């Protein structure tokens, strides 16, 4: 249940980052790009708290890290791909 709750929180946070980027005059894709780094840090802290304070074995936390980080990060990647500017997509 904890994993589902954290994933849902991550998806809601992605929406907040995208909306905040639009409110400050940036592209929605910029908000998604920044979100990934913040979510990576939050996911690592979540795992560390589980191991250090809740006594969860590290291997269990590593397995839980995959959906906790992966699902919101994949959604952010999708948002970034759909909402980036055409200039960003041009090969260099």
PyMOL Python script that loads the backbone (N, CA, C, O; Angstrom):
from pymol import cmd

cmd.read_pdbstr("""\
ATOM      1  N   UNK A   1       0.827  -1.191   0.000  1.00  0.00           N
ATOM      2  CA  UNK A   1       0.000   0.000   0.000  1.00  0.00           C
ATOM      3  C   UNK A   1       0.877   1.264   0.000  1.00  0.00           C
ATOM      4  O   UNK A   1       0.535   2.271  -0.619  1.00  0.00           O
ATOM      5  N   UNK A   2       2.010   1.187   0.706  1.00  0.00           N
ATOM      6  CA  UNK A   2       2.899   2.341   0.768  1.00  0.00           C
ATOM      7  C   UNK A   2       3.431   2.704  -0.614  1.00  0.00           C
ATOM      8  O   UNK A   2       3.527   3.881  -0.961  1.00  0.00           O
ATOM      9  N   UNK A   3       3.773   1.693  -1.394  1.00  0.00           N
ATOM     10  CA  UNK A   3       4.314   1.954  -2.729  1.00  0.00           C
ATOM     11  C   UNK A   3       3.277   2.665  -3.582  1.00  0.00           C
ATOM     12  O   UNK A   3       3.602   3.636  -4.265  1.00  0.00           O
ATOM     13  N   UNK A   4       2.043   2.199  -3.556  1.00  0.00           N
ATOM     14  CA  UNK A   4       0.983   2.837  -4.348  1.00  0.00           C
ATOM     15  C   UNK A   4       0.763   4.282  -3.909  1.00  0.00           C
ATOM     16  O   UNK A   4       0.574   5.165  -4.745  1.00  0.00           O
ATOM     17  N   UNK A   5       0.788   4.517  -2.623  1.00  0.00           N
ATOM     18  CA  UNK A   5       0.595   5.873  -2.100  1.00  0.00           C
ATOM     19  C   UNK A   5       1.712   6.806  -2.563  1.00  0.00           C
ATOM     20  O   UNK A   5       1.454   7.937  -2.974  1.00  0.00           O
ATOM     21  N   UNK A   6       2.948   6.326  -2.494  1.00  0.00           N
ATOM     22  CA  UNK A   6       4.080   7.162  -2.892  1.00  0.00           C
ATOM     23  C   UNK A   6       4.065   7.406  -4.396  1.00  0.00           C
ATOM     24  O   UNK A   6       4.391   8.507  -4.839  1.00  0.00           O
ATOM     25  N   UNK A   7       3.694   6.407  -5.186  1.00  0.00           N
ATOM     26  CA  UNK A   7       3.606   6.592  -6.645  1.00  0.00           C
ATOM     27  C   UNK A   7       2.536   7.623  -6.988  1.00  0.00           C
ATOM     28  O   UNK A   7       2.760   8.489  -7.834  1.00  0.00           O
ATOM     29  N   UNK A   8       1.395   7.540  -6.348  1.00  0.00           N
ATOM     30  CA  UNK A   8       0.324   8.522  -6.596  1.00  0.00           C
ATOM     31  C   UNK A   8       0.792   9.917  -6.198  1.00  0.00           C
ATOM     32  O   UNK A   8       0.535  10.887  -6.911  1.00  0.00           O
ATOM     33  N   UNK A   9       1.481  10.022  -5.060  1.00  0.00           N
ATOM     34  CA  UNK A   9       2.031  11.306  -4.642  1.00  0.00           C
ATOM     35  C   UNK A   9       3.017  11.820  -5.690  1.00  0.00           C
ATOM     36  O   UNK A   9       3.042  13.018  -5.971  1.00  0.00           O
ATOM     37  N   UNK A  10       3.818  10.948  -6.265  1.00  0.00           N
ATOM     38  CA  UNK A  10       4.764  11.339  -7.300  1.00  0.00           C
ATOM     39  C   UNK A  10       4.072  11.867  -8.545  1.00  0.00           C
ATOM     40  O   UNK A  10       4.510  12.859  -9.127  1.00  0.00           O
ATOM     41  N   UNK A  11       2.996  11.214  -8.954  1.00  0.00           N
ATOM     42  CA  UNK A  11       2.264  11.669 -10.134  1.00  0.00           C
ATOM     43  C   UNK A  11       1.589  13.026  -9.890  1.00  0.00           C
ATOM     44  O   UNK A  11       1.557  13.884 -10.772  1.00  0.00           O
ATOM     45  N   UNK A  12       1.058  13.198  -8.691  1.00  0.00           N
ATOM     46  CA  UNK A  12       0.466  14.492  -8.341  1.00  0.00           C
ATOM     47  C   UNK A  12       1.557  15.564  -8.302  1.00  0.00           C
ATOM     48  O   UNK A  12       1.342  16.686  -8.760  1.00  0.00           O
ATOM     49  N   UNK A  13       2.718  15.222  -7.759  1.00  0.00           N
ATOM     50  CA  UNK A  13       3.835  16.164  -7.720  1.00  0.00           C
ATOM     51  C   UNK A  13       4.282  16.552  -9.124  1.00  0.00           C
ATOM     52  O   UNK A  13       4.622  17.710  -9.366  1.00  0.00           O
ATOM     53  N   UNK A  14       4.286  15.610 -10.039  1.00  0.00           N
ATOM     54  CA  UNK A  14       4.612  15.921 -11.430  1.00  0.00           C
ATOM     55  C   UNK A  14       3.654  16.960 -11.972  1.00  0.00           C
ATOM     56  O   UNK A  14       4.073  17.906 -12.640  1.00  0.00           O
ATOM     57  N   UNK A  15       2.377  16.794 -11.693  1.00  0.00           N
ATOM     58  CA  UNK A  15       1.394  17.787 -12.122  1.00  0.00           C
ATOM     59  C   UNK A  15       1.654  19.160 -11.531  1.00  0.00           C
ATOM     60  O   UNK A  15       1.487  20.177 -12.204  1.00  0.00           O
ATOM     61  N   UNK A  16       2.062  19.187 -10.278  1.00  0.00           N
ATOM     62  CA  UNK A  16       2.385  20.452  -9.619  1.00  0.00           C
ATOM     63  C   UNK A  16       3.600  21.104 -10.276  1.00  0.00           C
ATOM     64  O   UNK A  16       3.603  22.314 -10.503  1.00  0.00           O
ATOM     65  N   UNK A  17       4.621  20.321 -10.580  1.00  0.00           N
ATOM     66  CA  UNK A  17       5.817  20.857 -11.233  1.00  0.00           C
ATOM     67  C   UNK A  17       5.490  21.415 -12.614  1.00  0.00           C
ATOM     68  O   UNK A  17       5.976  22.483 -12.987  1.00  0.00           O
ATOM     69  N   UNK A  18       4.671  20.695 -13.366  1.00  0.00           N
ATOM     70  CA  UNK A  18       4.293  21.158 -14.703  1.00  0.00           C
ATOM     71  C   UNK A  18       3.480  22.448 -14.599  1.00  0.00           C
ATOM     72  O   UNK A  18       3.728  23.396 -15.343  1.00  0.00           O
ATOM     73  N   UNK A  19       2.517  22.489 -13.687  1.00  0.00           N
ATOM     74  CA  UNK A  19       1.701  23.692 -13.512  1.00  0.00           C
ATOM     75  C   UNK A  19       2.555  24.871 -13.028  1.00  0.00           C
ATOM     76  O   UNK A  19       2.381  25.998 -13.491  1.00  0.00           O
ATOM     77  N   UNK A  20       3.470  24.607 -12.104  1.00  0.00           N
ATOM     78  CA  UNK A  20       4.335  25.677 -11.599  1.00  0.00           C
ATOM     79  C   UNK A  20       5.222  26.226 -12.707  1.00  0.00           C
ATOM     80  O   UNK A  20       5.450  27.434 -12.778  1.00  0.00           O
ATOM     81  N   UNK A  21       5.717  25.359 -13.562  1.00  0.00           N
ATOM     82  CA  UNK A  21       6.543  25.824 -14.679  1.00  0.00           C
ATOM     83  C   UNK A  21       5.742  26.746 -15.588  1.00  0.00           C
ATOM     84  O   UNK A  21       6.252  27.769 -16.045  1.00  0.00           O
ATOM     85  N   UNK A  22       4.503  26.392 -15.849  1.00  0.00           N
ATOM     86  CA  UNK A  22       3.656  27.232 -16.702  1.00  0.00           C
ATOM     87  C   UNK A  22       3.349  28.569 -16.012  1.00  0.00           C
ATOM     88  O   UNK A  22       3.286  29.607 -16.670  1.00  0.00           O
ATOM     89  N   UNK A  23       3.159  28.540 -14.694  1.00  0.00           N
ATOM     90  CA  UNK A  23       2.834  29.769 -13.966  1.00  0.00           C
ATOM     91  C   UNK A  23       3.992  30.764 -13.955  1.00  0.00           C
ATOM     92  O   UNK A  23       3.766  31.974 -13.922  1.00  0.00           O
ATOM     93  N   UNK A  24       5.220  30.271 -13.983  1.00  0.00           N
ATOM     94  CA  UNK A  24       6.373  31.174 -13.979  1.00  0.00           C
ATOM     95  C   UNK A  24       6.863  31.492 -15.384  1.00  0.00           C
ATOM     96  O   UNK A  24       7.927  32.086 -15.558  1.00  0.00           O
ATOM     97  N   UNK A  25       6.084  31.094 -16.388  1.00  0.00           N
ATOM     98  CA  UNK A  25       6.409  31.459 -17.759  1.00  0.00           C
ATOM     99  C   UNK A  25       7.323  30.509 -18.489  1.00  0.00           C
ATOM    100  O   UNK A  25       7.832  30.844 -19.559  1.00  0.00           O
ATOM    101  N   UNK A  26       7.545  29.333 -17.940  1.00  0.00           N
ATOM    102  CA  UNK A  26       8.388  28.331 -18.601  1.00  0.00           C
ATOM    103  C   UNK A  26       7.503  27.312 -19.301  1.00  0.00           C
ATOM    104  O   UNK A  26       6.283  27.319 -19.140  1.00  0.00           O
ATOM    105  N   UNK A  27       8.124  26.442 -20.072  1.00  0.00           N
ATOM    106  CA  UNK A  27       7.376  25.385 -20.750  1.00  0.00           C
ATOM    107  C   UNK A  27       7.048  24.270 -19.766  1.00  0.00           C
ATOM    108  O   UNK A  27       7.773  24.051 -18.795  1.00  0.00           O
ATOM    109  N   UNK A  28       5.950  23.570 -20.026  1.00  0.00           N
ATOM    110  CA  UNK A  28       5.565  22.441 -19.181  1.00  0.00           C
ATOM    111  C   UNK A  28       6.654  21.378 -19.195  1.00  0.00           C
ATOM    112  O   UNK A  28       6.883  20.717 -18.182  1.00  0.00           O
ATOM    113  N   UNK A  29       7.325  21.206 -20.322  1.00  0.00           N
ATOM    114  CA  UNK A  29       8.399  20.220 -20.428  1.00  0.00           C
ATOM    115  C   UNK A  29       9.547  20.547 -19.468  1.00  0.00           C
ATOM    116  O   UNK A  29      10.211  19.642 -18.963  1.00  0.00           O
ATOM    117  N   UNK A  30       9.779  21.831 -19.218  1.00  0.00           N
ATOM    118  CA  UNK A  30      10.830  22.216 -18.262  1.00  0.00           C
ATOM    119  C   UNK A  30      10.476  21.749 -16.855  1.00  0.00           C
ATOM    120  O   UNK A  30      11.342  21.286 -16.112  1.00  0.00           O
ATOM    121  N   UNK A  31       9.204  21.871 -16.491  1.00  0.00           N
ATOM    122  CA  UNK A  31       8.764  21.401 -15.184  1.00  0.00           C
ATOM    123  C   UNK A  31       8.939  19.900 -15.032  1.00  0.00           C
ATOM    124  O   UNK A  31       9.335  19.422 -13.969  1.00  0.00           O
ATOM    125  N   UNK A  32       8.646  19.153 -16.095  1.00  0.00           N
ATOM    126  CA  UNK A  32       8.816  17.699 -16.058  1.00  0.00           C
ATOM    127  C   UNK A  32      10.287  17.327 -15.929  1.00  0.00           C
ATOM    128  O   UNK A  32      10.632  16.377 -15.226  1.00  0.00           O
ATOM    129  N   UNK A  33      11.148  18.070 -16.602  1.00  0.00           N
ATOM    130  CA  UNK A  33      12.583  17.780 -16.557  1.00  0.00           C
ATOM    131  C   UNK A  33      13.147  18.024 -15.154  1.00  0.00           C
ATOM    132  O   UNK A  33      13.943  17.227 -14.657  1.00  0.00           O
ATOM    133  N   UNK A  34      12.744  19.106 -14.528  1.00  0.00           N
ATOM    134  CA  UNK A  34      13.211  19.403 -13.167  1.00  0.00           C
ATOM    135  C   UNK A  34      12.644  18.383 -12.178  1.00  0.00           C
ATOM    136  O   UNK A  34      13.328  17.966 -11.244  1.00  0.00           O
ATOM    137  N   UNK A  35      11.395  17.990 -12.393  1.00  0.00           N
ATOM    138  CA  UNK A  35      10.749  17.032 -11.499  1.00  0.00           C
ATOM    139  C   UNK A  35      11.554  15.744 -11.357  1.00  0.00           C
ATOM    140  O   UNK A  35      11.666  15.204 -10.257  1.00  0.00           O
ATOM    141  N   UNK A  36      12.113  15.251 -12.452  1.00  0.00           N
ATOM    142  CA  UNK A  36      12.829  13.969 -12.405  1.00  0.00           C
ATOM    143  C   UNK A  36      13.960  14.007 -11.381  1.00  0.00           C
ATOM    144  O   UNK A  36      14.142  13.048 -10.631  1.00  0.00           O
ATOM    145  N   UNK A  37      14.714  15.087 -11.340  1.00  0.00           N
ATOM    146  CA  UNK A  37      15.833  15.179 -10.393  1.00  0.00           C
ATOM    147  C   UNK A  37      15.344  15.294  -8.953  1.00  0.00           C
ATOM    148  O   UNK A  37      15.915  14.687  -8.047  1.00  0.00           O
ATOM    149  N   UNK A  38      14.292  16.072  -8.746  1.00  0.00           N
ATOM    150  CA  UNK A  38      13.733  16.199  -7.395  1.00  0.00           C
ATOM    151  C   UNK A  38      13.146  14.859  -6.946  1.00  0.00           C
ATOM    152  O   UNK A  38      13.314  14.460  -5.794  1.00  0.00           O
ATOM    153  N   UNK A  39      12.460  14.171  -7.854  1.00  0.00           N
ATOM    154  CA  UNK A  39      11.849  12.892  -7.513  1.00  0.00           C
ATOM    155  C   UNK A  39      12.912  11.821  -7.256  1.00  0.00           C
ATOM    156  O   UNK A  39      12.715  10.956  -6.403  1.00  0.00           O
ATOM    157  N   UNK A  40      14.019  11.866  -7.971  1.00  0.00           N
ATOM    158  CA  UNK A  40      15.114  10.936  -7.706  1.00  0.00           C
ATOM    159  C   UNK A  40      15.626  11.121  -6.277  1.00  0.00           C
ATOM    160  O   UNK A  40      15.814  10.144  -5.553  1.00  0.00           O
ATOM    161  N   UNK A  41      15.848  12.353  -5.879  1.00  0.00           N
ATOM    162  CA  UNK A  41      16.314  12.630  -4.517  1.00  0.00           C
ATOM    163  C   UNK A  41      15.285  12.170  -3.482  1.00  0.00           C
ATOM    164  O   UNK A  41      15.645  11.552  -2.480  1.00  0.00           O
ATOM    165  N   UNK A  42      14.015  12.468  -3.722  1.00  0.00           N
ATOM    166  CA  UNK A  42      12.964  12.065  -2.787  1.00  0.00           C
ATOM    167  C   UNK A  42      12.855  10.549  -2.696  1.00  0.00           C
ATOM    168  O   UNK A  42      12.616  10.014  -1.614  1.00  0.00           O
ATOM    169  N   UNK A  43      13.023   9.859  -3.800  1.00  0.00           N
ATOM    170  CA  UNK A  43      12.950   8.390  -3.801  1.00  0.00           C
ATOM    171  C   UNK A  43      14.112   7.778  -3.036  1.00  0.00           C
ATOM    172  O   UNK A  43      13.938   6.788  -2.326  1.00  0.00           O
ATOM    173  N   UNK A  44      15.279   8.353  -3.175  1.00  0.00           N
ATOM    174  CA  UNK A  44      16.445   7.856  -2.442  1.00  0.00           C
ATOM    175  C   UNK A  44      16.260   8.089  -0.939  1.00  0.00           C
ATOM    176  O   UNK A  44      16.566   7.211  -0.133  1.00  0.00           O
ATOM    177  N   UNK A  45      15.765   9.257  -0.568  1.00  0.00           N
ATOM    178  CA  UNK A  45      15.507   9.543   0.853  1.00  0.00           C
ATOM    179  C   UNK A  45      14.450   8.588   1.394  1.00  0.00           C
ATOM    180  O   UNK A  45      14.581   8.096   2.515  1.00  0.00           O
ATOM    181  N   UNK A  46      13.410   8.320   0.619  1.00  0.00           N
ATOM    182  CA  UNK A  46      12.371   7.375   1.034  1.00  0.00           C
ATOM    183  C   UNK A  46      12.978   5.998   1.321  1.00  0.00           C
ATOM    184  O   UNK A  46      12.654   5.372   2.331  1.00  0.00           O
ATOM    185  N   UNK A  47      13.844   5.536   0.445  1.00  0.00           N
ATOM    186  CA  UNK A  47      14.492   4.247   0.658  1.00  0.00           C
ATOM    187  C   UNK A  47      15.399   4.246   1.873  1.00  0.00           C
ATOM    188  O   UNK A  47      15.430   3.276   2.630  1.00  0.00           O
ATOM    189  N   UNK A  48      16.135   5.327   2.060  1.00  0.00           N
ATOM    190  CA  UNK A  48      17.035   5.427   3.212  1.00  0.00           C
ATOM    191  C   UNK A  48      16.252   5.415   4.520  1.00  0.00           C
ATOM    192  O   UNK A  48      16.670   4.780   5.488  1.00  0.00           O
ATOM    193  N   UNK A  49      15.131   6.107   4.553  1.00  0.00           N
ATOM    194  CA  UNK A  49      14.294   6.112   5.760  1.00  0.00           C
ATOM    195  C   UNK A  49      13.757   4.711   6.029  1.00  0.00           C
ATOM    196  O   UNK A  49      13.701   4.272   7.178  1.00  0.00           O
ATOM    197  N   UNK A  50      13.363   4.013   4.971  1.00  0.00           N
ATOM    198  CA  UNK A  50      12.868   2.649   5.148  1.00  0.00           C
ATOM    199  C   UNK A  50      13.911   1.722   5.727  1.00  0.00           C
ATOM    200  O   UNK A  50      13.606   0.895   6.586  1.00  0.00           O
ATOM    201  N   UNK A  51      15.130   1.852   5.266  1.00  0.00           N
ATOM    202  CA  UNK A  51      16.205   0.980   5.754  1.00  0.00           C
ATOM    203  C   UNK A  51      16.652   1.385   7.155  1.00  0.00           C
ATOM    204  O   UNK A  51      16.780   0.536   8.037  1.00  0.00           O
ATOM    205  N   UNK A  52      16.887   2.666   7.361  1.00  0.00           N
ATOM    206  CA  UNK A  52      17.472   3.123   8.619  1.00  0.00           C
ATOM    207  C   UNK A  52      16.492   3.189   9.781  1.00  0.00           C
ATOM    208  O   UNK A  52      16.862   2.886  10.915  1.00  0.00           O
ATOM    209  N   UNK A  53      15.259   3.577   9.520  1.00  0.00           N
ATOM    210  CA  UNK A  53      14.317   3.795  10.615  1.00  0.00           C
ATOM    211  C   UNK A  53      13.212   2.747  10.706  1.00  0.00           C
ATOM    212  O   UNK A  53      12.725   2.458  11.799  1.00  0.00           O
ATOM    213  N   UNK A  54      12.811   2.174   9.570  1.00  0.00           N
ATOM    214  CA  UNK A  54      11.731   1.191   9.598  1.00  0.00           C
ATOM    215  C   UNK A  54      12.252  -0.237   9.631  1.00  0.00           C
ATOM    216  O   UNK A  54      11.481  -1.180   9.813  1.00  0.00           O
ATOM    217  N   UNK A  55      13.563  -0.398   9.454  1.00  0.00           N
ATOM    218  CA  UNK A  55      14.142  -1.726   9.528  1.00  0.00           C
ATOM    219  C   UNK A  55      13.839  -2.618   8.336  1.00  0.00           C
ATOM    220  O   UNK A  55      13.891  -3.842   8.456  1.00  0.00           O
ATOM    221  N   UNK A  56      13.528  -2.038   7.205  1.00  0.00           N
ATOM    222  CA  UNK A  56      13.241  -2.822   5.998  1.00  0.00           C
ATOM    223  C   UNK A  56      14.574  -3.231   5.377  1.00  0.00           C
ATOM    224  O   UNK A  56      15.483  -2.407   5.278  1.00  0.00           O
ATOM    225  N   UNK A  57      14.705  -4.475   4.961  1.00  0.00           N
ATOM    226  CA  UNK A  57      15.967  -4.919   4.346  1.00  0.00           C
ATOM    227  C   UNK A  57      16.285  -4.114   3.079  1.00  0.00           C
ATOM    228  O   UNK A  57      15.382  -3.787   2.308  1.00  0.00           O
ATOM    229  N   UNK A  58      17.554  -3.800   2.868  1.00  0.00           N
ATOM    230  CA  UNK A  58      17.938  -3.007   1.692  1.00  0.00           C
ATOM    231  C   UNK A  58      17.475  -3.606   0.364  1.00  0.00           C
ATOM    232  O   UNK A  58      17.108  -2.867  -0.550  1.00  0.00           O
ATOM    233  N   UNK A  59      17.489  -4.925   0.246  1.00  0.00           N
ATOM    234  CA  UNK A  59      17.063  -5.542  -1.013  1.00  0.00           C
ATOM    235  C   UNK A  59      15.576  -5.271  -1.271  1.00  0.00           C
ATOM    236  O   UNK A  59      15.175  -5.094  -2.421  1.00  0.00           O
ATOM    237  N   UNK A  60      14.771  -5.237  -0.232  1.00  0.00           N
ATOM    238  CA  UNK A  60      13.351  -4.904  -0.395  1.00  0.00           C
ATOM    239  C   UNK A  60      13.175  -3.450  -0.820  1.00  0.00           C
ATOM    240  O   UNK A  60      12.342  -3.136  -1.669  1.00  0.00           O
ATOM    241  N   UNK A  61      13.966  -2.574  -0.221  1.00  0.00           N
ATOM    242  CA  UNK A  61      13.876  -1.153  -0.586  1.00  0.00           C
ATOM    243  C   UNK A  61      14.340  -0.921  -2.024  1.00  0.00           C
ATOM    244  O   UNK A  61      13.786  -0.079  -2.731  1.00  0.00           O
ATOM    245  N   UNK A  62      15.360  -1.671  -2.454  1.00  0.00           N
ATOM    246  CA  UNK A  62      15.817  -1.524  -3.845  1.00  0.00           C
ATOM    247  C   UNK A  62      14.737  -1.983  -4.818  1.00  0.00           C
ATOM    248  O   UNK A  62      14.549  -1.379  -5.874  1.00  0.00           O
ATOM    249  N   UNK A  63      14.032  -3.051  -4.462  1.00  0.00           N
ATOM    250  CA  UNK A  63      12.936  -3.520  -5.308  1.00  0.00           C
ATOM    251  C   UNK A  63      11.783  -2.519  -5.318  1.00  0.00           C
ATOM    252  O   UNK A  63      11.146  -2.321  -6.352  1.00  0.00           O
ATOM    253  N   UNK A  64      11.513  -1.896  -4.190  1.00  0.00           N
ATOM    254  CA  UNK A  64      10.441  -0.903  -4.122  1.00  0.00           C
ATOM    255  C   UNK A  64      10.825   0.384  -4.840  1.00  0.00           C
ATOM    256  O   UNK A  64       9.952   1.116  -5.307  1.00  0.00           O
ATOM    257  N   UNK A  65      12.123   0.668  -4.933  1.00  0.00           N
ATOM    258  CA  UNK A  65      12.593   1.877  -5.610  1.00  0.00           C
ATOM    259  C   UNK A  65      12.196   1.882  -7.078  1.00  0.00           C
ATOM    260  O   UNK A  65      11.909   2.940  -7.638  1.00  0.00           O
ATOM    261  N   UNK A  66      12.177   0.720  -7.703  1.00  0.00           N
ATOM    262  CA  UNK A  66      11.885   0.641  -9.142  1.00  0.00           C
ATOM    263  C   UNK A  66      10.525   1.246  -9.468  1.00  0.00           C
ATOM    264  O   UNK A  66      10.473   2.151 -10.301  1.00  0.00           O
ATOM    265  N   UNK A  67       9.426   0.805  -8.869  1.00  0.00           N
ATOM    266  CA  UNK A  67       8.151   1.464  -9.197  1.00  0.00           C
ATOM    267  C   UNK A  67       8.012   2.856  -8.586  1.00  0.00           C
ATOM    268  O   UNK A  67       7.405   3.744  -9.185  1.00  0.00           O
ATOM    269  N   UNK A  68       8.583   3.047  -7.377  1.00  0.00           N
ATOM    270  CA  UNK A  68       8.439   4.350  -6.724  1.00  0.00           C
ATOM    271  C   UNK A  68       9.081   5.450  -7.561  1.00  0.00           C
ATOM    272  O   UNK A  68       8.492   6.517  -7.732  1.00  0.00           O
ATOM    273  N   UNK A  69      10.262   5.210  -8.075  1.00  0.00           N
ATOM    274  CA  UNK A  69      10.904   6.203  -8.936  1.00  0.00           C
ATOM    275  C   UNK A  69      10.469   6.041 -10.385  1.00  0.00           C
ATOM    276  O   UNK A  69      10.231   7.031 -11.078  1.00  0.00           O
ATOM    277  N   UNK A  70      10.365   4.810 -10.842  1.00  0.00           N
ATOM    278  CA  UNK A  70      10.174   4.548 -12.258  1.00  0.00           C
ATOM    279  C   UNK A  70       8.859   5.017 -12.847  1.00  0.00           C
ATOM    280  O   UNK A  70       8.848   5.584 -13.939  1.00  0.00           O
ATOM    281  N   UNK A  71       7.765   4.801 -12.165  1.00  0.00           N
ATOM    282  CA  UNK A  71       6.456   5.165 -12.731  1.00  0.00           C
ATOM    283  C   UNK A  71       6.321   6.683 -12.878  1.00  0.00           C
ATOM    284  O   UNK A  71       5.994   7.142 -13.972  1.00  0.00           O
ATOM    285  N   UNK A  72       6.557   7.491 -11.829  1.00  0.00           N
ATOM    286  CA  UNK A  72       6.487   8.942 -12.037  1.00  0.00           C
ATOM    287  C   UNK A  72       7.550   9.464 -13.005  1.00  0.00           C
ATOM    288  O   UNK A  72       7.286  10.406 -13.752  1.00  0.00           O
ATOM    289  N   UNK A  73       8.744   8.871 -13.005  1.00  0.00           N
ATOM    290  CA  UNK A  73       9.782   9.318 -13.934  1.00  0.00           C
ATOM    291  C   UNK A  73       9.392   9.000 -15.371  1.00  0.00           C
ATOM    292  O   UNK A  73       9.649   9.802 -16.270  1.00  0.00           O
ATOM    293  N   UNK A  74       8.779   7.849 -15.600  1.00  0.00           N
ATOM    294  CA  UNK A  74       8.312   7.507 -16.944  1.00  0.00           C
ATOM    295  C   UNK A  74       7.210   8.464 -17.386  1.00  0.00           C
ATOM    296  O   UNK A  74       7.165   8.863 -18.550  1.00  0.00           O
ATOM    297  N   UNK A  75       6.325   8.834 -16.469  1.00  0.00           N
ATOM    298  CA  UNK A  75       5.278   9.803 -16.798  1.00  0.00           C
ATOM    299  C   UNK A  75       5.892  11.163 -17.120  1.00  0.00           C
ATOM    300  O   UNK A  75       5.435  11.847 -18.036  1.00  0.00           O
ATOM    301  N   UNK A  76       6.919  11.558 -16.379  1.00  0.00           N
ATOM    302  CA  UNK A  76       7.606  12.823 -16.648  1.00  0.00           C
ATOM    303  C   UNK A  76       8.292  12.780 -18.008  1.00  0.00           C
ATOM    304  O   UNK A  76       8.269  13.765 -18.746  1.00  0.00           O
ATOM    305  N   UNK A  77       8.899  11.653 -18.342  1.00  0.00           N
ATOM    306  CA  UNK A  77       9.531  11.507 -19.654  1.00  0.00           C
ATOM    307  C   UNK A  77       8.492  11.651 -20.760  1.00  0.00           C
ATOM    308  O   UNK A  77       8.739  12.308 -21.772  1.00  0.00           O
ATOM    309  N   UNK A  78       7.329  11.033 -20.561  1.00  0.00           N
ATOM    310  CA  UNK A  78       6.253  11.136 -21.549  1.00  0.00           C
ATOM    311  C   UNK A  78       5.794  12.588 -21.705  1.00  0.00           C
ATOM    312  O   UNK A  78       5.628  13.072 -22.824  1.00  0.00           O
ATOM    313  N   UNK A  79       5.594  13.270 -20.596  1.00  0.00           N
ATOM    314  CA  UNK A  79       5.191  14.684 -20.646  1.00  0.00           C
ATOM    315  C   UNK A  79       6.254  15.508 -21.361  1.00  0.00           C
ATOM    316  O   UNK A  79       5.940  16.349 -22.204  1.00  0.00           O
ATOM    317  N   UNK A  80       7.511  15.260 -21.017  1.00  0.00           N
ATOM    318  CA  UNK A  80       8.591  16.001 -21.664  1.00  0.00           C
ATOM    319  C   UNK A  80       8.605  15.755 -23.166  1.00  0.00           C
ATOM    320  O   UNK A  80       8.739  16.702 -23.941  1.00  0.00           O
ATOM    321  N   UNK A  81       8.467  14.498 -23.593  1.00  0.00           N
ATOM    322  CA  UNK A  81       8.481  14.169 -25.019  1.00  0.00           C
ATOM    323  C   UNK A  81       7.307  14.798 -25.763  1.00  0.00           C
ATOM    324  O   UNK A  81       7.464  15.250 -26.897  1.00  0.00           O
ATOM    325  N   UNK A  82       6.137  14.829 -25.136  1.00  0.00           N
ATOM    326  CA  UNK A  82       4.936  15.363 -25.791  1.00  0.00           C
ATOM    327  C   UNK A  82       4.918  16.883 -25.828  1.00  0.00           C
ATOM    328  O   UNK A  82       4.360  17.466 -26.758  1.00  0.00           O
ATOM    329  N   UNK A  83       5.517  17.537 -24.838  1.00  0.00           N
ATOM    330  CA  UNK A  83       5.365  18.981 -24.704  1.00  0.00           C
ATOM    331  C   UNK A  83       6.639  19.772 -24.986  1.00  0.00           C
ATOM    332  O   UNK A  83       6.646  20.991 -24.817  1.00  0.00           O
ATOM    333  N   UNK A  84       7.705  19.120 -25.407  1.00  0.00           N
ATOM    334  CA  UNK A  84       8.922  19.867 -25.721  1.00  0.00           C
ATOM    335  C   UNK A  84       8.730  20.625 -27.027  1.00  0.00           C
ATOM    336  O   UNK A  84       7.842  20.300 -27.816  1.00  0.00           O
ATOM    337  N   UNK A  85       9.548  21.617 -27.248  1.00  0.00           N
ATOM    338  CA  UNK A  85       9.433  22.416 -28.471  1.00  0.00           C
ATOM    339  C   UNK A  85      10.059  21.664 -29.635  1.00  0.00           C
ATOM    340  O   UNK A  85      10.922  20.812 -29.423  1.00  0.00           O
ATOM    341  N   UNK A  86       9.639  21.966 -30.865  1.00  0.00           N
ATOM    342  CA  UNK A  86      10.229  21.295 -32.028  1.00  0.00           C
ATOM    343  C   UNK A  86      11.745  21.529 -32.139  1.00  0.00           C
ATOM    344  O   UNK A  86      12.460  20.683 -32.674  1.00  0.00           O
ATOM    345  N   UNK A  87      12.227  22.648 -31.648  1.00  0.00           N
ATOM    346  CA  UNK A  87      13.669  22.918 -31.704  1.00  0.00           C
ATOM    347  C   UNK A  87      14.448  21.931 -30.828  1.00  0.00           C
ATOM    348  O   UNK A  87      15.588  21.588 -31.140  1.00  0.00           O
ATOM    349  N   UNK A  88      13.830  21.477 -29.730  1.00  0.00           N
ATOM    350  CA  UNK A  88      14.481  20.502 -28.866  1.00  0.00           C
ATOM    351  C   UNK A  88      14.594  19.140 -29.533  1.00  0.00           C
ATOM    352  O   UNK A  88      15.497  18.365 -29.214  1.00  0.00           O
ATOM    353  N   UNK A  89      13.684  18.841 -30.456  1.00  0.00           N
ATOM    354  CA  UNK A  89      13.656  17.530 -31.097  1.00  0.00           C
ATOM    355  C   UNK A  89      14.586  17.421 -32.284  1.00  0.00           C
ATOM    356  O   UNK A  89      14.849  16.319 -32.764  1.00  0.00           O
ATOM    357  N   UNK A  90      15.093  18.558 -32.772  1.00  0.00           N
ATOM    358  CA  UNK A  90      15.957  18.530 -33.955  1.00  0.00           C
ATOM    359  C   UNK A  90      17.304  17.880 -33.634  1.00  0.00           C
ATOM    360  O   UNK A  90      17.907  18.167 -32.600  1.00  0.00           O
ATOM    361  N   UNK A  91      17.773  17.001 -34.528  1.00  0.00           N
ATOM    362  CA  UNK A  91      19.086  16.386 -34.288  1.00  0.00           C
ATOM    363  C   UNK A  91      20.189  17.432 -34.389  1.00  0.00           C
ATOM    364  O   UNK A  91      20.067  18.428 -35.102  1.00  0.00           O
ATOM    365  N   UNK A  92      21.259  17.180 -33.661  1.00  0.00           N
ATOM    366  CA  UNK A  92      22.336  18.171 -33.640  1.00  0.00           C
ATOM    367  C   UNK A  92      23.565  17.669 -34.315  1.00  0.00           C
ATOM    368  O   UNK A  92      24.566  18.381 -34.384  1.00  0.00           O
TER     369      UNK A  92
END
""", "prot")
cmd.dss("prot")
cmd.show_as("cartoon", "prot")
cmd.util.cbc("prot")
cmd.orient("prot")
